[in-house]
Amino acid sequence: MRDELLGTATNDYDFTTNAEPNEIRQLIRSAGADTIYAMGERFGTIGGMFGDTRVEITTYRSENYTPGSRKPRVAFDTTLEGDLARRDFTINAMAQPAGGGELIDPFGGQADLAAKIIRAVGDPDERFSEDPLRLMRAVRFAAQLGFGIEENTLAAITRNADKLAAISMERITQEFTKTLLAEHPGRFVRALADLGLLQHFVPEFLDLRDPHRAVDPSPFGRRPRYKDIFEHTLLVLDRTPRVLNVRLGALLHDIGKPKTMSLEDEEVHFYGHEAIGERMARKILTRLRLDRDTVERVCLIISLSGRINTYEGDWTDGAVRRVVREAGDTVDELLMLSHADVTSRREERVRAAERRVDDLRERIEQLRAEEDIARIRPPLDGNDLMEMFGRAPGPWIRPIKERLLTMVLDGELGRDDRERAAEIARAMMAEMELAAAR
């Protein structure tokens, strides 16, 4: 109902009825659904796919949480009004008969849609106690729709924030990632922090607000100047495209700075923050129960972001090839993050940085057009080296292969020049044996 009133195209429809789940299943089957799914059956919901259209039908219900439990207790109601009274927000508590007819809107949802307001149905403390995930959903709907949150509802979120601990991380993450994919996510990540919600799933992010506690004041009693990491991160988020891996990378790309902050001659430094940040990001993303591919891709983006940001036009083709090989199929996402990671108030600095990233992107595309960088190999592989030296597999192989590959990438060694590669390998082996004998 909400999307229809907003004029938003949708292929996702929700219905409610006094029919029981088994009856709903039969109705969906008789209507010719391509697929029927019942993952939400214990909550009274049966779903069906009709081509690209998703339909979910739910028995009138109410639900709440037993104290200390992470699972809702569902009770089926007998009236539409009772069902709507237990909905989360007024904009979601409207209904219309399936065959058409007068809008049923007992809580003023249509007026709140027009006013662009997220307002809890009835007593907000009761609604959030029934299902604490609604604390996250309030922010998510505000982010997706560009709405504000009504004053009493906002205050209730803060009062009930600690109830979020009763919710599974999977459900929290589902709402959080939807919030990150909103048009302007920075404002709503700030809201999650201000409302006391973010501390329950990414508490490390709050350290970005006060990183200078790790740095002693100067002898003159002044704090050293440096870019506000919290504000910078929110700006970077808003500058990124709506790609989840890039948004997650933007959120966490400076997460290691508070732990690496140091002061030398009244200058602030963050030595090694990418490496520390990559490890912290891996821990955070794993905690959020994100899939392994997402964790690996985002961590790779974070670990390489600092190097990309130092790009100047004097990089050799070999240096560009090495970055492309290390980034693999995340290179485009890495460039998106780098393009967003300039938030200077000086417009000329921002434009100059964007031009550098654009130049690097053009060079990468040119090299990709000329060759498949990922398929470049050194003239000798591990089997060749073991046969040449009569040695078993071991860590001695890797530095030789890496040296040969680097020379190929830099154009100093032909890909098929096995003879010269063998000379280089023998020289390296001699050096390693000499070093071991000392």
N, C-alpha and C positions, 0 to 999 in steps of 0.2 A: 504494500500500500504506500509505504514511504517513497519508494523509487517512482511509482506512478505519479504521485502528487508533485514530485520534484521534476517530472518530465525526463527522468533518466532511463535510457534503454536498458533492459535487463532480460536475461533468459533464465532467471532464478526466481521461483515463485514459492511462497509459503502459504499454506492453508491450515486452518484449525477447524476441528469438528468434534461432535460428541460421540463419534464412532470410535470403537476400540481398535488398537493396532491390527489385530487379525482381520477385522472388517476392512480397514484401510488398505491392507495388503491386497485383498481380493478386488477392491475397487480399482486400484492402480493396475492390477493385472488385466482386469476386464477392459480398462481404457486403452490397452495396447502398448504399455511401457516397454521400451527396449531392454531396460535393466531395472531391477528392483533391489534396493539395498535397505538393510535394517540395522545399521550400526547404532542408530539412536533409539532402538526399540524400547530399551529400558526407560527412556525418557518420554516414551509415547510417540516417537517420530518414525514414520516409514517414508522412504524416498524413492523416486523413480526418475529415470532418464527417458525423455521423448526426443530422440535426436540430440540436438545441442541444448535442449531445454531441461533444466532440473526442476523438479517439483518435490516439495516436502510437505507432508500432511501430518499434523500433530493433534492428538487428542487433547481437549481442554485440560489444562493442568496448572498446578502450582508446584514450586520446588523450593527447598531450603536446605541448609547444611546443618548437620548435627555438630555441636561444638567439638573441635578437635578432629573432625573428619574432613577428608579431601573430596568426598563423593556426595553429590546432592541426593536428598531424599525427595522423591517425586510423588505427588498425590494428584490423581486425576479429578478434575472438577466436572461439574455437570452443566455449566452455563458459559456462554461466551463472555459475559461481563466478568465472571470470576477469573477466567483465563486472562483477560486483558488487564485486570487489576494486579496481576502478578508479573506483568511484563516489566522490562527494565526501565525504558524511557518512553515518554509520552509519544514521541515520533514513531515508536514501534508498537504502540498500543492502540492502533486503529484497525478497523476491519470493514470489509464490504462483502455482501453476499456474492457468492461465486457467479451467479447469473446476473449481477448488476443490482442496483438499488441504492438506498441512502447510506452514506458513510456513517459508520458507527465510531464515534470519537468521544468517549466519556471523559477523557482527561486533557482535552485541548491540544492534541498532537498537531492538528492542522495549523493552529495559530502559532505553535512553537516552530513548526517548519518555516512558516512565513517570516518569523522573527529570527530564524537561524539560531535556535537555542536548544541545547541538550538539557532536559529536565527529567529527573526521576519521577516515576509514577508514585503518587502518594507520598508516604514518609520515606525519604531517601535512606535513612539509617536502616530501616527495615528491608528495603530493596537490596542494599549492599550486604546486609547480613544473610539474606536468603541465598545469594550467590556472589561472593566477593570478586569473581571474575568481572563483574559489572564495573568495578573500579577501573579496570583497564579498558573495558568497552566504552566507557564514557569518553575517555581521551581518544580512543580510536575513532569513534564516530565523529567527534569534533574535528579530528585531523582529516578524515576522509571527506567530510562535507564542508569543511571550512567554517564550522559553527563555533559559538562560544558555549561555555557551560554555565548554567543558571547558578546564582549565588549560593542558595541553600544546598544544591546538589554538590557544588564545588567544596563547600565547607564539610559536607558529610564524607566526601572522598578522603579528605585529610584526617578526619576523625576515625575513619574505618580502615586506613591504609594498611595497618598491621594485619588485618584479616586476610590480606593477599597471601600470607604464608600458608593458608589452608589449601591453596590452589596448586595443582600440578604444574611443573615447569613447562610441559608441552602446551598446555592451554594458555599460559601467560605468553609464551613465545609466539604463538599463533596471533594473538592480539598485537603484540609488540611489532612483529614484522609488518603487519598491515599498517600500523602507525608509521613505521619508517618509510613505507612506500607512498605516503601521502604527498601532496604537491609541495608543501612546505613543512618538512618534518622537524626542523630545528625548534620551532615554537613549541611543539608538542613533546619533544624530548625534554625541553626545559620544564614543561608542565609536569611530566612524570617525576622529574627531580624535585620540583618545588612541592608537589603534593605528597611526597614520602613514599611513592610507589617504586621508583627506580632502585632504591636501596635493597629491595627484596630480590632483584635478579641481576642487576649490573651495578653493585655498590662501588666498584672501582671507578666508575665514571664520575662519581661525586668528588673524587680526589682532584679532578681537573679544576675544580672551583677554588681550591686552596693549595696549590702546589708549592707556594713560597714558604710553607712551614718547614720544608726540607732545606731551606737556604737561610743562613744566618744574615741578619742585617749588616750593612756595611759599617765600618768603623765610624762613619759620620752619622749613623742612625737612620739611614735611608734604605728603603727596599730597592734592590736593583730593578731596572725596567726590563720588561719582556712582554711579549704578546700574550694576552689573556687566552689561555689554552682552551678553557671552557667555551668562551664566546667564539673563538676561532673554529672550534669543532662544529658548533651549531651552524655557522656560516658555510663551512665546507659541505655539511649535510644538505643544506638548501641549494648548493650549486651543483650537486651531482644529479645525473639522470636517474629515473626510477628503475634502477637495476638493484636487486636486493644485495648481491655480493658487493657492489660498489658502495651502497648505503651503509652496509655493515663495516666495510673497510674504512669509510669516512668516519663512522662513529668511533672506531677503535684505533685509528692510525696514529694517534698521539697518546694512547693510553699508558705507554711506558714512560712518558716524560716526568711525571711526579717522582718516580723512583730513581730517575737518573739525573735529576736537577742538581747542578753544582755551580759554585760561584768562584770565579778566578779573576782577580783584578777588577772586581765589581762588574764583571760580565757574566751573564747566565749562560750555561751550556747544558746540553742534554746528550752527552756522549753515549752512543750505543742504545738510544731509546728504541730504534726499530727492532733490534734483536730482543730486548726486554719486552717490548710491546707485542711482538709476535708470540712470545710464550704466554703472556697474559691473555692475549686474544684467544689463543687456543683453549685456555682454561675456561674463559667466559663462554665461548661459543659451544664448547662441550657441555657446560652447565646448562645452557639454553636448549640442549637436546637437538641441536641442528644436525642435519645429516653430515656424514663424513666428507663428502665432496665439497659441500659449502664451507666446512671448517678449513679444509686444506686450501681451497682457492682464496678465501679471505685472508688466511695467514700468509700465503705467498704474496698477495698484493701488499699487505702491510710490510713484510720484510723487504720488499723491493722498492717501496714508495720513495724512500730517502734517496736511493741512487738515481731514480728517474728524475727527481726534483733537482738534481745537480747537473742535468744535461745541458751542455753547451754545444754549439754547432761544430766544435773542433773534435768531437768524438770520431774515432776511426770506424770504418765499417765493421771491423772485428769487434769493437766494443759494443756496437749496436746489435750485432749478431749474438753476442754472449747474453745480453739482456733478454733478447727474444727467446733464446733457448731456455734460459732459466725461468722466464715467465710462462712459457708454454702457451696454452690456449687462454690464459688469463691476461695476455698482454693488452688486449683492447680495454678490459676493465681497469687495468693498471693505469693506462693512459687517461681514462675517464676520471679516475681519482686524482691523478696529478694535475689535470686541467682545472679541477675544482679547488685544489689545495693552495690557492693564493688568495688571501683575503685582505690585502693591504688597502688602506684608505686612499692610497695614491693610485689613481686609475691607470697611469702610465706603467706602473710596476705590474699591475694585473695583466694589462694587455701584452706587455713584453714577455711575461711568464707564459701566457697562453700561446703566444707565437712560437716560443721554444718547444712547447709540447706539440704544437701543430707541425713544426719542422721535423721533430723526431718521428711523429706518426707518418709523415710523408716518406721519410727515409726507410722506415720499417716496411711500408707498403711497396716501395721500390725494390728493396732487397728480397721481399717475399715474391714479387713478380719474377725476379731473376732466378730464384732458387728456393727450394724447400729447406729452410734453415734447420728445421727440426730433424731432417734426415742426414745432415752433414755428419760424417764420421771420420776419425783419423785413419791413415793408411793401414795401421796395424791394430788389431784388436787383442783382447786378453789371451786368446788361444795362440796367436802369432808370437806374443811376447813369451809365453810359457815355453813354447817350442824353441824359440831362439836362445833362451838362457837355460833351458833344461831345469826349470824350477816349477814347484807346485803353486797353485793359486795362493794369493796372499795380498796383504795391503801394499806390497811393493809395486803392484801393477798400476794402481790408481794414479799416482803422480806422473807416471810416464804417459799414460793415456791422456790425462788432462793437459799435459804440456804439448803433446802432439795435436790435440784438438784445438787448443788455443792458437797454435801456429797456423793451422788450417783456417780457422775463423779470421785470423789477421792477415791471411794471404801470404804468409811466409813459408808455407809448405803446401805442395800440391796434394790433393786428396788421394791421388794414385801413386804418389812418389814413395814407394815402399823402401827403396834403397836409401834415400836420405833419412827417412823416418827411422830405419834401422840404425843408422849412424848416430842419430840423436839419442835413441834409446840406449845404445851401448855406452855413450858418453854419460848419460844420466845414471846408468847402473854402476859405472865405475865410481862416480861421485858418491853414490849412496853407500857402496861397499867401503870406500875410503873413510866416509864419515862414521860408519859403524865400527871400523877398526880403531878409531881414535879413543 
